[in-house]
Amino acid sequence: MTILAGVIGDPISHSRSPRLHGHWLRRYGIDGAYVPLHIRPDDLAEALKLLPRMGFVGANVTIPHKEDVFHLADERTARAEAVEAANTLVFKDGRIIADNTDGLGFLASLQQGAPGWSPSEPAFVLGAGGAARGVIAALLDSGVPRVTLANRTKARADGLGALFGSTVSTVEWAKIHEKLGGHGLLVNTTSLGMTGGAPLDLALENLASGTVVTDIVYTPLQTPLLKSAAARGNPTVDGLGMLLHQAVPGFTAWFGVEPVVDEALRQAVLS
């Protein structure tokens, strides 16, 4: 019987996850399918009830559903509990199990793309959504001493900062450029800069030359933020690696094979 999984989001047309999992399904000769599922927020709860009945064994979750699915799930892993958001769902025995693999995917990508990066310096994170939660938790767990957080709605940033305590401080969105100095890493976890969306208008003149800049947006692969940083000589890491590495636990749970992240996968997703 064909094993079904997919990715839930609104919008969803930008997602490269179907290419990613499709490549693995072909590589490992698995009778399975992985499909994009455009589900609006008002339909999310009902959709999560229907998907297992339709034969789905699980799903990835992207913007804007990561926090809502966490609360709708029947069970949650420790990783999901730590950040109160989920990006990976497993449907098992009539129950929804929520996990968050964003953090491990982000760190694996960062370490691969910027091997000189050290967690000894503070990090600056843009955005306060589900992805930001996973990224911040992973950074703090890796040894980053402090995270500065900015979001267009500061109250949302303050709420997320409270989840982590004194290790996370927040600043006004309009003052980001003033506060960039003294950080070893800048991370954009917002959708700003994504193809077809609003731009990320950010001046980088106060950024130290050695600060690593990474963007979890991967359409386009080289976002305006990454281009601006590279033009200054800053090391950069694109968002594709995070997508590839965060997908491993879900694929393993759904299809029973632990897949390999390699250059062939990257090229398949980019094609």
Secondary structure as UniProt FT lines:
FT   STRAND          3..9
FT   TURN            13..14
FT   HELIX           17..27
FT   TURN            28..29
FT   STRAND          32..38
FT   HELIX           41..43
FT   HELIX           44..53
FT   TURN            54..55
FT   STRAND          56..61
FT   TURN            63..64
FT   HELIX           66..72
FT   STRAND          75..76
FT   HELIX           78..83
FT   STRAND          88..92
FT   TURN            93..94
FT   STRAND          95..99
FT   HELIX           102..113
FT   TURN            115..116
FT   TURN            119..120
FT   STRAND          123..126
FT   HELIX           130..142
FT   STRAND          147..150
FT   HELIX           154..164
FT   HELIX           165..167
FT   STRAND          168..171
FT   HELIX           173..175
FT   HELIX           176..179
FT   TURN            181..182
FT   STRAND          185..188
FT   TURN            192..193
FT   TURN            195..196
FT   TURN            205..206
FT   TURN            209..210
FT   STRAND          212..215
FT   HELIX           224..232
FT   STRAND          236..237
FT   HELIX           240..255
FT   HELIX           263..270
//
